[in-house]
Amino acid sequence: MMTCAVPLYIDHLGYFHLTWRKYNFFTVCMFIIITAAAIVFYRRYKAEVSFKRQKKFIFPEYALLGFVFITLLSSVLSPVKTMSEIFNGIVNRHDGLFTQMCYVLVFFIMAYWYKPNTRDFGIFGITAIIISLIGILQFYGMDIFRLWPQETRGWFVPVDNFYNVFARSTIGNINFMSTYLCIAILLCGFLYVKVESKWRPVWLGASGISFWFLLMTSNSGQLGTLAGIVLAVPFIMQSKESIARFIILASTWVGAFAFQRFFYNFLILETEPIGRLILYVAITALLLSAGLFLLLFVKGNRQFSWKTGVVLLTVIIVAGFAGVEIIGRHMNEYNAIYEARELMHGRIHDDFGTNRVYIWRNALTVVPDNPLIGTGPDTFLAVFPEEAQMHYGALYDKAHNEYLQILVCQGILGLLCYLLFIGSVLFKSTKPAFSNPMLMALMAAFTGYIVQAFFNISLPLASQILWVMAGIMVGFLRSSSAIADTNLPGQES
């Protein structure tokens, strides 16, 4: 429900009040989940089945309980007296107390009761393929489900230039879409690389097609995807097979990039030289051939030390910073690499990140008014300085940075608890991920999410998947048998 049904859900109204209708569907799903859990507990109670005593909480769970307490306290003591907005969140955002407590409930359900099964991740891969294909077809003008506004509805202008439309596929807003795609690319991609299963072709296809669609969305998801790939390097370098499968996976990403350049830049814009397209195809073929050769014809599966991966990771990070420095010198002010170089040199401008720096600077000015517990969930619009609103012709009802959003709405204590939660989940998962391939894939996707969250906002359109992943990861950490066993429950060999 959280990873497949909610992102896929759409109806005949298309993007008209989509976040509100998704929120209603999210609420229905939570009602079903809570009802099902209550029935199970009742039946076990009536049958006098003893409940297995759970192990004590681990650190991420204590940190999350601290976050829950601060969130509840900030709701009760909020200076924003509209309790309905605090509970449900503001219109078209719906990130209030109810949503955040639902996230926590989903986390604990996954952490305590979910048993990992490759079939479930295979279904997620199928869903990612469907969602991505809808968006790709829309980009080229084929809105087969008529999701874009129609002239007869009278509430929005008809779509004239579908290449630059800001709403795509079943999630709508391209920023939220990129959040979902970042998770899909990394999770499905590294499941293909690391997990032995009949679902591997689905995961490979889902990662490649999602990558193609990501090229049509926002930079935040692209940055998160890059971060997840870089983090995965030490895990990829563990064995010959992992390296070979990653090279094959990389060939699908480069191939998707080549397809996009061919259809859009070459055929439509007519700006792509044919020589460059041939180069993209050659790189794709070379990567695919190298991966297949290494996988099929090189005997054995030599194991490499994780230290080799760490050294390579360090080299990649240093090379990345050097690349940003060199390339950024030749870019104009509208390019993301140029902005990254300027940030590296401490030169920060309000219009960076599509005016996000301006929002962040003004948001920080309201933190001293309620520093410890903030102003209550989803109250950013009520406390953002009025004189700073609409400066760039847009209404600022979110910080466009999940961490700054928490700082404003749940204060320093809320942000500290949240950072301790996600940080401890990631840190504690690192060592066992070397022996658990599914945990490794989850960790890469989890990393991608928390990086792109620096430039995005949390909504029950895609953010609930973070809490599902966190719950599964903590479930691994809670189970010593899951950590010790490479063959995970439900994993085909």
C-alpha positions as CSV (number, residue, x, y, z in Angstrom):
1,M,0.0,0.0,0.0
2,M,2.7,2.5,1.0
3,T,5.3,1.7,-1.7
4,C,3.0,0.7,-4.6
5,A,-0.6,1.7,-4.2
6,V,-0.2,5.3,-3.0
7,P,2.3,6.3,-5.6
8,L,0.4,4.6,-8.4
9,Y,-3.1,5.9,-7.4
10,I,-4.7,8.4,-9.8
11,D,-8.3,9.0,-10.9
12,H,-10.2,10.6,-13.7
13,L,-9.6,14.1,-12.2
14,G,-5.9,13.9,-13.1
15,Y,-3.9,16.6,-11.4
16,F,-6.9,18.6,-10.0
17,H,-6.2,18.8,-6.2
18,L,-4.0,15.7,-6.6
19,T,-2.2,16.1,-3.3
20,W,-5.5,16.3,-1.4
21,R,-6.9,13.2,-3.2
22,K,-3.6,11.3,-2.6
23,Y,-3.8,12.3,1.1
24,N,-7.4,10.9,1.3
25,F,-6.2,7.6,-0.3
26,F,-3.2,7.5,2.0
27,T,-5.7,7.9,4.9
28,V,-7.8,5.0,3.6
29,C,-4.7,2.8,3.3
30,M,-3.7,3.6,6.9
31,F,-7.3,2.8,8.1
32,I,-7.0,-0.6,6.4
33,I,-3.6,-1.2,7.9
34,I,-4.7,-0.3,11.4
35,T,-7.9,-2.3,11.1
36,A,-6.0,-5.4,9.9
37,A,-3.5,-5.1,12.8
38,A,-6.4,-4.8,15.3
39,I,-8.1,-7.9,13.9
40,V,-4.9,-9.9,14.1
41,F,-4.3,-8.8,17.7
42,Y,-7.9,-9.6,18.6
43,R,-7.9,-13.0,17.0
44,R,-4.6,-13.9,18.7
45,Y,-6.0,-12.7,22.0
46,K,-9.2,-14.8,21.6
47,A,-7.2,-17.8,20.7
48,E,-5.0,-17.2,23.7
49,V,-1.9,-17.1,21.6
50,S,1.0,-15.7,23.6
51,F,2.6,-12.7,22.1
52,K,6.3,-13.2,21.6
53,R,8.2,-10.8,23.8
54,Q,10.1,-8.4,21.7
55,K,13.7,-7.3,22.3
56,K,14.4,-4.0,23.9
57,F,14.3,-0.9,21.7
58,I,17.5,-0.1,19.8
59,F,18.9,3.4,19.5
60,P,17.1,4.5,16.3
61,E,13.8,3.6,17.9
62,Y,14.6,5.7,21.0
63,A,15.5,8.6,18.8
64,L,12.3,8.3,16.9
65,L,10.2,8.2,20.1
66,G,12.0,11.4,21.0
67,F,10.9,12.9,17.7
68,V,7.3,11.8,18.3
69,F,7.3,13.4,21.8
70,I,8.7,16.7,20.5
71,T,6.2,16.7,17.6
72,L,3.3,16.1,20.0
73,L,4.6,18.8,22.3
74,S,5.0,21.3,19.5
75,S,1.5,20.6,18.4
76,V,0.0,21.2,21.8
77,L,2.0,24.4,22.5
78,S,1.9,25.7,18.9
79,P,1.4,29.5,18.6
80,V,-0.6,28.7,15.5
81,K,-4.0,28.2,17.1
82,T,-5.8,26.5,14.1
83,M,-5.6,22.9,15.5
84,S,-7.2,21.5,12.3
85,E,-4.3,22.8,10.3
86,I,-1.8,21.3,12.7
87,F,-3.5,18.0,12.7
88,N,-4.1,17.7,8.9
89,G,-1.5,20.1,7.6
90,I,-2.2,23.1,5.3
91,V,-4.3,22.8,2.2
92,N,-2.5,20.9,-0.7
93,R,0.4,19.9,1.6
94,H,-1.3,17.7,4.3
95,D,2.0,17.1,6.2
96,G,0.5,17.7,9.7
97,L,0.5,15.7,12.9
98,F,-1.7,12.9,11.5
99,T,0.6,12.2,8.5
100,Q,3.7,12.2,10.6
101,M,2.3,9.9,13.2
102,C,1.2,7.6,10.4
103,Y,4.8,7.5,9.1
104,V,5.9,6.5,12.6
105,L,3.3,3.7,12.8
106,V,4.3,2.4,9.4
107,F,7.9,2.3,10.5
108,F,7.1,0.3,13.6
109,I,4.9,-2.1,11.7
110,M,7.7,-2.8,9.3
111,A,10.4,-3.0,11.9
112,Y,8.6,-5.6,14.0
113,W,6.4,-7.6,11.7
114,Y,7.7,-7.5,8.1
115,K,9.7,-10.4,6.7
116,P,11.7,-9.4,3.6
117,N,10.5,-11.1,0.5
118,T,11.9,-10.6,-3.0
119,R,8.4,-10.9,-4.5
120,D,7.4,-7.7,-2.7
121,F,10.4,-5.8,-4.2
122,G,9.6,-7.3,-7.6
123,I,6.0,-5.8,-7.4
124,F,7.6,-2.5,-6.5
125,G,9.8,-2.8,-9.6
126,I,6.7,-3.4,-11.8
127,T,5.0,-0.4,-10.3
128,A,8.1,1.7,-10.9
129,I,8.1,0.7,-14.6
130,I,4.4,1.6,-15.0
131,I,4.8,5.0,-13.3
132,S,8.0,5.8,-15.3
133,L,6.5,4.8,-18.7
134,I,3.4,7.0,-18.1
135,G,5.7,10.0,-17.5
136,I,8.0,9.3,-20.4
137,L,5.0,9.0,-22.8
138,Q,3.6,12.3,-21.4
139,F,6.9,14.0,-22.1
140,Y,6.5,13.2,-25.7
141,G,2.9,14.3,-25.8
142,M,1.1,11.0,-25.3
143,D,-1.0,11.6,-22.2
144,I,-2.9,8.3,-22.5
145,F,-4.7,8.6,-19.2
146,R,-5.6,12.3,-19.8
147,L,-4.0,13.4,-16.6
148,W,-3.2,16.9,-17.8
149,P,-5.9,19.6,-17.5
150,Q,-8.4,19.8,-20.3
151,E,-9.9,23.0,-21.6
152,T,-13.4,21.7,-21.0
153,R,-12.8,21.5,-17.2
154,G,-12.4,25.3,-17.0
155,W,-10.1,25.3,-14.0
156,F,-6.7,25.4,-15.7
157,V,-5.2,26.4,-19.0
158,P,-4.7,23.6,-21.5
159,V,-1.3,22.2,-22.1
160,D,0.4,23.8,-25.0
161,N,4.1,22.8,-24.4
162,F,4.2,19.4,-22.9
163,Y,8.0,19.3,-22.8
164,N,8.0,22.0,-20.0
165,V,5.0,20.9,-18.0
166,F,5.6,20.8,-14.3
167,A,3.3,17.8,-13.5
168,R,4.0,14.3,-14.7
169,S,2.9,10.7,-14.2
170,T,0.9,9.6,-11.2
171,I,2.7,11.7,-8.6
172,G,2.4,15.0,-10.4
173,N,4.9,17.6,-9.3
174,I,8.3,16.8,-10.8
175,N,10.1,17.5,-7.5
176,F,8.1,14.8,-5.7
177,M,8.3,12.6,-8.8
178,S,12.1,12.9,-8.6
179,T,12.0,11.7,-5.0
180,Y,10.2,8.5,-6.0
181,L,12.4,7.9,-9.0
182,C,15.6,8.4,-6.9
183,I,14.4,5.6,-4.6
184,A,13.3,3.4,-7.5
185,I,16.6,3.7,-9.4
186,L,18.8,2.9,-6.4
187,L,16.6,0.3,-4.8
188,C,15.9,-1.7,-7.9
189,G,19.3,-1.1,-9.4
190,F,21.2,-2.5,-6.4
191,L,18.8,-5.3,-5.9
192,Y,19.7,-6.3,-9.4
193,V,23.4,-6.0,-8.6
194,K,23.4,-7.8,-5.2
195,V,20.4,-10.1,-4.8
196,E,20.1,-13.5,-6.5
197,S,16.5,-13.7,-7.7
198,K,14.2,-14.4,-10.7
199,W,13.1,-10.8,-10.3
200,R,16.5,-9.5,-11.5
201,P,15.3,-8.6,-15.1
202,V,12.4,-6.6,-13.6
203,W,14.7,-4.7,-11.3
204,L,17.2,-3.9,-14.1
205,G,14.4,-2.7,-16.3
206,A,12.8,-0.6,-13.5
207,S,16.1,1.1,-12.7
208,G,16.9,1.9,-16.3
209,I,13.4,3.2,-17.2
210,S,13.2,5.2,-14.0
211,F,16.6,6.7,-14.8
212,W,15.2,7.8,-18.2
213,F,12.2,9.4,-16.6
214,L,14.5,11.1,-14.0
215,L,16.2,13.0,-16.8
216,M,12.8,14.8,-17.3
217,T,12.3,15.8,-13.7
218,S,14.3,17.9,-11.2
219,N,17.9,18.1,-10.1
220,S,17.2,17.1,-6.5
221,G,16.5,13.4,-7.4
222,Q,19.5,13.3,-9.7
223,L,21.7,14.5,-6.9
224,G,20.3,11.9,-4.5
225,T,20.8,9.2,-7.1
226,L,24.4,10.2,-7.6
227,A,24.9,10.1,-3.8
228,G,23.4,6.6,-3.5
229,I,25.6,5.3,-6.3
230,V,28.8,6.8,-4.8
231,L,28.0,5.3,-1.4
232,A,27.5,1.9,-2.9
233,V,31.0,1.7,-4.4
234,P,32.6,-0.2,-1.4
235,F,29.7,-2.7,-1.6
236,I,30.0,-3.1,-5.4
237,M,33.7,-3.8,-5.1
238,Q,33.1,-6.9,-2.9
239,S,33.2,-9.4,-5.8
240,K,33.6,-9.9,-9.5
241,E,29.9,-10.6,-10.0
242,S,28.9,-7.4,-8.3
243,I,31.2,-5.4,-10.4
244,A,30.0,-7.1,-13.6
245,R,26.3,-6.6,-12.8
246,F,27.0,-2.9,-11.8
247,I,28.7,-2.3,-15.2
248,I,25.6,-3.8,-16.9
249,L,23.3,-1.6,-14.8
250,A,25.5,1.4,-15.7
251,S,25.0,0.6,-19.3
252,T,21.2,0.8,-19.0
253,W,21.6,4.3,-17.4
254,V,23.9,5.5,-20.2
255,G,21.6,3.9,-22.7
256,A,18.6,5.7,-21.3
257,F,20.6,8.9,-21.4
258,A,21.4,8.2,-25.1
259,F,17.7,7.5,-25.9
260,Q,16.6,10.8,-24.3
261,R,19.3,12.7,-26.2
262,F,18.3,11.1,-29.4
263,F,14.5,11.6,-29.2
264,Y,14.6,15.1,-27.7
265,N,17.8,16.9,-28.4
266,F,18.4,15.3,-31.8
267,L,15.0,14.7,-33.3
268,I,13.0,17.5,-31.7
269,L,15.4,20.3,-30.7
270,E,17.9,19.4,-33.4
271,T,20.7,20.5,-31.2
272,E,22.6,17.2,-30.6
273,P,25.4,16.4,-33.0
274,I,25.3,13.0,-34.5
275,G,28.9,12.3,-33.5
276,R,28.0,12.8,-29.8
277,L,25.1,10.3,-30.1
278,I,27.4,7.8,-31.7
279,L,29.7,8.3,-28.7
280,Y,26.8,7.6,-26.2
281,V,25.9,4.4,-28.1
282,A,29.5,3.3,-28.1
283,I,29.9,3.8,-24.4
284,T,26.6,1.9,-23.8
285,A,27.7,-1.0,-25.9
286,L,31.2,-1.0,-24.4
287,L,29.8,-1.1,-20.8
288,L,27.3,-3.8,-21.7
289,S,29.9,-5.9,-23.4
290,A,32.4,-5.5,-20.5
291,G,29.8,-6.5,-17.9
292,L,28.6,-9.5,-19.8
293,F,32.2,-10.7,-20.6
294,L,33.1,-10.3,-16.9
295,L,30.0,-12.1,-15.8
296,L,29.9,-15.0,-18.3
297,F,33.5,-15.7,-19.3
298,V,35.8,-14.8,-16.4
299,K,35.9,-17.9,-14.2
300,G,35.4,-17.8,-10.4
301,N,34.0,-15.0,-8.3
302,R,37.0,-13.4,-6.7
303,Q,36.2,-11.6,-3.4
304,F,37.7,-8.2,-2.9
305,S,38.5,-6.4,0.4
306,W,36.0,-3.7,1.3
307,K,39.1,-1.5,1.8
308,T,39.6,-1.5,-2.0
309,G,36.1,0.0,-2.3
310,V,36.8,2.7,0.3
311,V,40.0,3.8,-1.5
312,L,38.0,3.9,-4.8
313,L,35.2,5.9,-3.1
314,T,37.7,8.4,-1.8
315,V,39.2,8.8,-5.3
316,I,35.7,9.3,-6.8
317,I,34.8,12.0,-4.2
318,V,38.0,13.9,-4.7
319,A,37.6,13.6,-8.5
320,G,34.0,14.8,-8.2
321,F,35.0,18.0,-6.4
322,A,37.8,18.6,-8.8
323,G,35.4,18.1,-11.7
324,V,32.9,20.6,-10.3
325,E,35.7,23.1,-9.9
326,I,37.0,22.7,-13.4
327,I,33.7,22.3,-15.3
328,G,32.0,25.0,-13.2
329,R,34.4,27.7,-14.5
330,H,32.9,27.3,-18.0
331,M,29.3,27.2,-17.0
332,N,26.8,30.0,-16.9
333,E,24.8,31.1,-13.8
334,Y,21.8,28.9,-14.6
335,N,23.7,25.6,-14.4
336,A,23.6,23.4,-11.3
337,I,27.4,22.7,-11.6
338,Y,28.1,26.4,-11.7
339,E,26.0,26.9,-8.5
340,A,27.8,24.0,-6.8
341,R,31.2,25.5,-7.6
342,E,30.0,28.9,-6.2
343,L,28.8,27.2,-3.0
344,M,32.2,25.5,-2.7
345,H,33.8,28.9,-2.7
346,G,31.3,30.3,-0.2
347,R,29.5,32.5,-2.8
348,I,25.8,32.1,-2.1
349,H,23.1,33.9,-4.0
350,D,19.3,34.0,-3.3
351,D,18.3,32.6,-6.6
352,F,20.4,29.4,-6.4
353,G,18.4,26.2,-6.4
354,T,15.4,27.8,-8.1
355,N,15.3,30.5,-5.3
356,R,15.7,28.0,-2.5
357,V,18.5,29.9,-0.9
358,Y,16.2,32.9,-0.5
359,I,13.6,30.7,1.2
360,W,16.2,29.1,3.5
361,R,17.7,32.5,4.5
362,N,14.3,33.9,5.5
363,A,13.1,30.7,7.2
364,L,16.1,30.8,9.5
365,T,15.0,34.2,10.8
366,V,11.9,32.7,12.4
367,V,13.8,29.9,14.3
368,P,14.8,32.1,17.3
369,D,11.1,32.8,18.0
370,N,10.4,29.2,19.0
371,P,13.9,27.6,19.0
372,L,13.4,24.4,21.0
373,I,10.1,22.8,19.8
374,G,9.1,25.0,16.9
375,T,5.7,26.1,15.9
376,G,3.9,22.8,15.2
377,P,3.8,20.4,12.3
378,D,3.2,22.0,8.8
379,T,2.9,25.5,10.2
380,F,5.7,27.0,7.9
381,L,3.2,29.1,5.9
382,A,1.8,30.7,9.1
383,V,5.3,31.8,10.4
384,F,7.2,32.6,7.3
385,P,7.9,36.4,7.2
386,E,5.0,38.1,5.3
387,E,7.3,40.7,3.8
388,A,9.4,37.8,2.2
389,Q,6.4,36.1,0.7
390,M,5.8,36.2,-3.1
391,H,9.3,37.8,-3.6
392,Y,9.8,35.6,-6.7
393,G,6.1,35.4,-7.6
394,A,5.5,32.2,-5.6
395,L,3.9,31.3,-2.3
396,Y,6.3,29.8,0.2
397,D,4.4,27.3,2.3
398,K,7.3,24.9,2.7
399,A,11.0,25.3,3.4
400,H,12.0,23.2,0.3
401,N,14.4,21.4,2.7
402,E,13.0,18.7,4.9
403,Y,15.6,19.4,7.7
404,L,15.0,23.1,7.7
405,Q,11.2,22.4,7.7
406,I,11.6,20.3,10.8
407,L,13.8,23.0,12.4
408,V,11.1,25.6,11.9
409,C,8.1,23.4,12.8
410,Q,9.5,21.1,15.5
411,G,12.5,23.1,16.6
412,I,16.1,22.2,17.5
413,L,15.1,19.3,19.6
414,G,12.8,17.8,16.9
415,L,15.5,18.2,14.3
416,L,18.2,16.7,16.6
417,C,16.0,13.6,17.2
418,Y,15.2,13.2,13.5
419,L,18.9,13.4,12.5
420,L,19.8,11.0,15.2
421,F,17.2,8.6,13.9
422,I,18.1,8.6,10.2
423,G,21.9,8.9,11.1
424,S,21.8,5.9,13.4
425,V,19.8,3.8,10.9
426,L,22.3,4.5,8.2
427,F,25.4,4.1,10.4
428,K,24.2,0.9,12.1
429,S,23.3,-0.6,8.7
430,T,26.7,-0.1,7.2
431,K,28.6,-3.1,8.6
432,P,25.8,-5.7,8.2
433,A,25.0,-4.5,4.7
434,F,28.3,-6.1,3.6
435,S,26.8,-9.5,4.2
436,N,23.1,-8.7,3.5
437,P,22.5,-7.8,-0.2
438,M,19.0,-6.6,0.3
439,L,20.0,-4.4,3.2
440,M,22.7,-2.9,1.0
441,A,20.2,-2.0,-1.7
442,L,17.9,-0.4,0.9
443,M,20.8,1.5,2.4
444,A,21.7,3.0,-1.0
445,A,18.0,4.1,-1.7
446,F,17.8,5.4,1.9
447,T,20.9,7.5,1.3
448,G,19.5,8.9,-1.9
449,Y,16.4,10.0,-0.2
450,I,18.1,11.8,2.7
451,V,20.4,13.6,0.2
452,Q,17.6,14.8,-2.1
453,A,15.6,15.9,1.0
454,F,18.0,18.9,1.3
455,F,16.2,20.4,-1.7
456,N,12.7,18.8,-1.4
457,I,9.7,18.5,0.9
458,S,8.0,15.6,2.6
459,L,4.5,14.7,1.5
460,P,2.5,11.5,1.5
461,L,3.1,11.2,-2.3
462,A,6.4,9.4,-2.0
463,S,7.9,10.2,1.4
464,Q,6.1,7.3,3.1
465,I,8.5,5.0,1.3
466,L,11.4,6.4,3.4
467,W,9.6,5.1,6.5
468,V,9.0,1.7,5.0
469,M,12.7,1.4,4.1
470,A,13.7,2.6,7.5
471,G,11.4,0.0,9.2
472,I,12.8,-2.8,7.1
473,M,16.4,-1.7,7.9
474,V,15.7,-1.5,11.6
475,G,14.0,-4.9,11.3
476,F,17.3,-6.3,10.0
477,L,19.2,-4.7,12.8
478,R,16.8,-6.1,15.4
479,S,17.3,-9.7,14.1
480,S,20.7,-11.2,14.6
481,S,19.7,-14.1,12.4
482,A,18.9,-11.7,9.5
483,I,22.3,-10.0,9.9
484,A,24.2,-13.3,9.9
485,D,22.3,-14.9,7.1
486,T,23.1,-13.9,3.5
487,N,20.1,-15.8,2.1
488,L,17.3,-13.7,3.3
489,P,13.7,-14.9,3.9
490,G,11.9,-15.3,0.6
491,Q,15.1,-15.0,-1.5
492,E,15.3,-17.4,-4.4
493,S,18.7,-18.9,-5.1
